[in-house]
Amino acid sequence: MAAPVRCLRSVLSHCNRNLKKQAQFSCPSFSCTYRSWDFIRFYAAPATSSKAAKKEKEKEQSKSKLMTKDELEEKRKDTSRPKPYGLTAWKPTDDVYVACYYPKPLLEVETAIDMLKTFQKLDFTYEKQPVYVELQLDMKLEKKKKVDPFVGYLKYPYPFSTVENKVLVFTENPDDAQIARDNGAAFVGGSEFIQQILDDEIQADFYIATPEIVPKLIQLKNKLRKKFPKSKRGSVGRDIPKMLQLFKTGHEYLVEKECLVQTKIATLDMPQEHIVANLDALIKDICTYRPLSYGPFVERVILTSATSEALFIRFQQFLPQETEKAASETSVNSETSTTI
C-alpha cells in the first residue's frame, strides 16, 4: 500500500503546480495594471534628432570648412610661410617630382616658347601646330558692377593664317557698294540678302553694315547671333575700307565662362619674336575694355600648344601702364563726382 500512496501524492503535487501556473496566466490583470503605472509619462518626451538631420549638420560644417579656389590661391601667395599652404615645398629639390605637390613655376615668355618647341621635337608631333593662350581677367568694377562679356577683333602684327575671311557688306548706297567691291568684299548688297541668309544660301565669316540699313536686318539677329553687325564690335560704320581690312585679316576672340579668353595666337613654327609680338598685341587690345584706373585687367596667362602641357608665364611687361595725365584726370573726375 505504501508504493501506490507515494505515487498518488506525486501526481497530486504536479497537478497543484499546473493549476497555480494556469491561474497566474489566466488572471494577470492585477499584476499587469500595477506594473503598467511605472511606465506612464505625464510629460512630453524630448525630441530625438534623426540621422538625416545629423548628416545635414555635418555637411554644413564641412562646407564651411572648405575654401574656394580664390581663397586657396591667396593663401598660397604668402611667401613668409616656410612652405606654401597645402603643398610640400616652394621648389622641388630633384629633377623628377610630382607636379601637384609644388606650385606651378612662372616662366619668362621666351623660355616657355623654347620649351614648347623642344616638346614638339621630343614628341615628334606636327611642326605647324597652333599655339594657344588662356587669359584670366578681373571683370570687377566699382561696387558690385562688372565688365560685360565681350567679343573682340584684332589684327595680329604677324598673321598666321594664309586664308582671308569672307566678309559680307550690307549697304544700299551704290557708292559704298562699289567701295566695298574694290576693297575685296565677298558679298555686297542690301535687304535682298536676308532671305538667302536665312535659307543658308549665303554664308560669310563676318558681316558688316552701314548705320542706315541696320534697322532692316532685325530678322537676322537669331540667325547670325554674335556675328550680327553692331557698333560696339566695330562692324557698323561708314569707313568701309577700314572695316574690311580688319575683318578680312583679323582674328576674333571672346570672353567665355565670365572671365576667360582662350584663343589662338600663332603657330609653333613661327619665330619666337613673332609669337611674343602677337601675344603683346592681344593683351594690349584686351586691356582696352576696362579703364586702367581699376588696376591690371589680366590676372593670369597660360601658354600651350596643341600637344603640350600648360605653362604659366610672366606677363606684367605686356600690360599697358597708365600715364600721369590719365591718372591725374581720373583723380580729378573722382573728386568732382564726390563734390557733386
C-alpha positions in Angstrom: 0.0 0.0 0.0 2.9 2.3 0.6 4.0 2.4 -3.0 0.6 3.4 -4.5 0.2 6.1 -1.9 3.5 7.7 -2.8 2.6 7.7 -6.5 -0.8 9.3 -5.7 1.0 12.1 -3.7 3.4 12.9 -6.5 0.6 13.1 -9.1 -1.4 15.4 -6.9 1.6 17.7 -6.2 2.2 18.0 -10.0 -1.5 18.9 -10.5 -1.3 21.7 -7.9 1.7 23.2 -9.6 0.0 23.2 -13.1 -3.1 24.8 -11.6 -1.1 27.6 -10.0 0.7 28.3 -13.3 -2.6 28.4 -15.2 -4.1 30.7 -12.6 -1.3 33.2 -13.0 -1.6 33.3 -16.8 -5.3 33.4 -16.8 -5.6 36.3 -14.3 -2.7 38.6 -14.9 -4.9 41.8 -14.7 -3.8 42.9 -11.2 0.0 42.4 -11.8 -0.1 44.0 -15.3 -2.1 47.0 -14.2 0.1 47.5 -11.2 3.3 47.3 -13.3 2.0 49.5 -16.2 1.8 52.6 -13.9 5.5 52.7 -13.7 5.9 53.3 -17.5 3.2 56.1 -17.8 4.7 59.6 -18.6 2.9 62.7 -17.7 5.3 65.0 -19.7 6.4 65.3 -23.4 9.3 63.2 -24.4 12.4 65.1 -25.7 12.6 65.1 -29.5 15.4 62.8 -30.7 17.5 64.2 -33.6 17.2 62.0 -36.6 20.1 60.6 -38.6 19.2 62.8 -41.6 19.4 66.0 -39.5 22.8 65.0 -38.1 24.1 64.3 -41.6 22.9 67.7 -42.8 24.6 69.4 -39.9 27.8 67.5 -40.7 27.6 68.6 -44.4 27.1 72.2 -43.5 30.1 72.1 -41.1 32.3 70.5 -43.8 31.2 73.1 -46.4 32.0 75.9 -44.0 35.5 74.4 -43.5 36.2 74.1 -47.3 37.8 77.0 -49.1 37.2 78.4 -52.5 39.9 78.4 -55.2 40.4 82.2 -54.8 40.9 81.8 -51.1 43.3 79.0 -51.6 45.4 81.0 -54.2 45.6 83.9 -51.8 46.9 81.7 -49.0 49.5 80.2 -51.3 50.7 83.7 -52.3 52.0 84.2 -48.7 55.8 83.8 -49.2 56.5 84.3 -45.5 55.4 80.7 -44.8 58.1 78.0 -44.8 56.1 76.1 -47.5 53.0 77.0 -49.5 49.6 76.2 -48.0 48.7 72.6 -48.8 51.8 71.9 -50.7 55.2 70.2 -49.9 57.7 73.0 -50.6 58.2 76.1 -52.7 60.6 74.4 -55.1 61.4 70.8 -55.8 64.9 69.6 -54.8 65.1 66.9 -57.6 64.7 66.9 -61.3 61.9 64.3 -61.1 59.0 65.2 -58.8 55.2 65.0 -58.6 54.0 68.3 -60.0 50.8 68.6 -57.9 52.8 68.8 -54.7 54.6 72.1 -55.7 53.4 75.4 -57.0 53.4 76.0 -60.8 56.6 77.8 -61.8 56.3 81.2 -63.5 58.4 81.2 -66.7 59.5 84.0 -69.0 57.7 84.1 -72.3 60.8 83.3 -74.3 61.6 80.3 -72.1 58.1 79.0 -72.4 58.2 79.2 -76.2 61.5 77.4 -76.3 60.1 74.7 -74.1 57.1 74.3 -76.4 59.4 73.9 -79.4 61.5 71.3 -77.6 58.3 69.4 -76.6 57.4 69.2 -80.2 60.7 67.8 -81.3 60.8 65.2 -78.5 57.3 64.1 -79.2 57.7 64.1 -83.0 54.5 66.0 -83.4 53.3 68.4 -86.2 55.7 71.4 -86.6 53.0 73.9 -87.5 50.6 73.1 -84.7 48.8 76.1 -83.2 49.9 77.9 -80.1 47.1 78.8 -77.7 46.9 81.3 -74.8 44.4 81.4 -71.9 43.9 84.7 -70.1 42.0 85.1 -66.8 40.5 88.5 -66.5 39.5 90.6 -63.5 36.0 91.7 -64.5 35.3 93.7 -61.4 34.4 97.4 -61.5 33.4 99.8 -58.7 31.0 98.4 -56.1 29.1 95.4 -57.5 29.4 96.2 -61.2 31.3 94.0 -63.6 32.5 94.2 -67.2 30.1 92.6 -69.5 31.5 89.6 -71.5 32.6 91.0 -74.9 33.7 89.9 -78.4 36.9 91.5 -79.7 38.6 91.6 -83.1 42.3 92.0 -83.5 44.7 92.2 -86.4 47.9 90.5 -85.4 51.2 92.1 -86.4 52.3 88.7 -87.7 49.2 86.8 -89.0 49.5 83.0 -89.1 46.6 82.2 -91.4 47.0 82.5 -95.2 43.3 82.3 -96.0 41.3 85.5 -95.8 37.9 85.7 -94.2 34.8 86.1 -96.2 33.1 89.4 -95.4 29.6 90.4 -96.4 28.7 94.1 -96.6 25.2 95.4 -96.1 24.6 98.7 -97.8 22.0 100.3 -100.0 24.2 103.2 -101.2 25.7 102.4 -104.7 28.9 104.4 -103.9 29.5 102.4 -100.7 28.8 99.2 -102.6 31.4 100.0 -105.2 34.0 100.8 -102.5 33.3 97.5 -100.8 33.8 95.6 -104.0 37.0 97.4 -104.7 38.3 96.5 -101.3 37.7 92.8 -101.6 34.2 92.2 -100.0 32.9 88.7 -100.8 29.3 89.8 -100.9 27.8 93.3 -101.3 24.1 94.0 -101.1 21.1 95.2 -99.1 17.9 93.7 -97.7 17.6 91.2 -100.6 20.3 89.1 -98.8 18.1 88.5 -95.8 16.1 85.5 -97.1 19.1 84.0 -98.8 21.0 84.1 -95.4 18.0 82.6 -93.6 18.0 79.8 -96.2 21.7 79.2 -95.8 22.3 80.1 -99.4 24.9 82.7 -98.5 27.4 82.2 -95.6 30.2 84.5 -94.6 32.7 84.7 -91.8 31.9 88.3 -90.8 29.0 90.7 -91.5 29.4 94.5 -91.6 26.9 97.2 -92.4 26.3 100.9 -92.7 24.2 102.6 -90.0 21.2 103.2 -92.3 20.5 99.6 -93.1 20.8 98.1 -89.6 17.1 98.5 -88.6 16.1 96.4 -91.7 18.3 93.5 -90.5 16.4 92.6 -87.3 15.2 89.3 -88.8 18.8 88.1 -88.9 19.5 88.5 -85.2 18.6 85.0 -84.2 20.3 83.6 -87.3 23.6 85.5 -87.0 23.7 85.9 -83.2 27.2 87.0 -82.3 28.0 87.8 -85.9 25.2 90.3 -86.2 26.5 93.8 -87.1 26.9 96.0 -84.0 28.7 99.3 -83.4 30.3 98.1 -80.2 32.1 95.3 -82.1 33.2 97.7 -84.8 31.1 96.0 -87.5 28.8 99.0 -88.1 30.3 102.2 -89.5 30.9 104.4 -92.5 34.6 103.7 -93.0 34.1 100.5 -95.1 37.8 100.1 -96.2 39.0 100.1 -92.6 36.3 97.6 -91.5 37.1 95.3 -94.4 40.8 95.5 -93.7 40.1 94.5 -90.0 37.7 91.7 -90.7 39.4 90.1 -93.7 42.7 89.5 -91.9 41.5 90.0 -88.3 41.2 87.4 -85.5 38.1 87.1 -83.3 38.2 86.3 -79.6 35.6 86.3 -76.9 35.1 86.1 -73.2 33.9 82.7 -72.0 32.9 81.4 -68.6 32.6 85.1 -67.4 36.3 85.8 -67.2 38.4 83.5 -69.6 39.7 84.3 -73.0 41.0 81.2 -74.9 42.3 81.9 -78.3 45.0 81.1 -80.9 47.9 83.5 -81.3 50.4 81.8 -83.6 51.8 78.5 -84.9 54.8 76.7 -83.4 57.0 77.1 -86.5 56.9 80.9 -86.3 59.9 82.7 -84.9 60.0 83.5 -81.2 59.8 87.2 -81.7 56.6 86.9 -83.8 54.8 84.9 -81.2 55.8 87.4 -78.5 54.6 90.3 -80.6 51.2 88.6 -81.2 50.8 87.9 -77.5 51.7 91.5 -76.7 49.1 92.8 -79.2 46.4 90.6 -77.8 46.9 91.6 -74.2 47.0 95.3 -75.0 43.8 95.0 -77.1 42.0 93.2 -74.3 43.0 95.8 -71.7 41.2 98.5 -73.7 37.8 97.0 -72.5 38.3 98.3 -68.9 39.8 101.6 -67.6 43.4 101.3 -66.4 42.5 103.1 -63.2 40.9 99.9 -61.8 44.3 98.1 -61.9 45.6 95.3 -64.1 42.8 93.7 -66.2 44.7 90.4 -66.8 45.3 88.2 -63.7 46.9 85.0 -65.3 48.3 83.9 -68.6 48.8 80.3 -69.7 50.7 79.4 -72.8 50.3 76.0 -74.5 50.4 74.2 -77.9 48.1 71.5 -79.3 50.1 68.6 -77.9 52.0 70.1 -74.9 51.3 70.9 -71.2 50.2 74.3 -70.0 52.9 76.7 -69.0 52.3 79.7 -66.6 54.2 82.8 -67.8 55.1 86.2 -66.5 53.0 88.8 -68.4 53.5 92.1 -66.4 55.7 93.6 -69.1 52.8 93.4 -71.6 50.3 95.3 -69.5 49.7 98.9 -70.6 50.7 101.4 -68.0 48.6 104.4 -67.0 50.2 107.7 -67.9 50.5 110.5 -65.4 48.0 112.7 -67.3 45.4 110.0 -67.3 45.9 109.3 -63.7 45.5 113.0 -62.8 42.3 113.2 -64.9 40.8 110.2 -63.2 41.6 111.6 -59.8 40.1 115.0 -60.7 37.0 113.2 -62.1 36.6 111.2 -58.9 37.0 114.4 -56.8 34.4 116.3 -58.8 32.0 113.4 -58.6 32.3 113.3 -54.8 31.8 117.0 -54.5 28.7 116.9 -56.8 
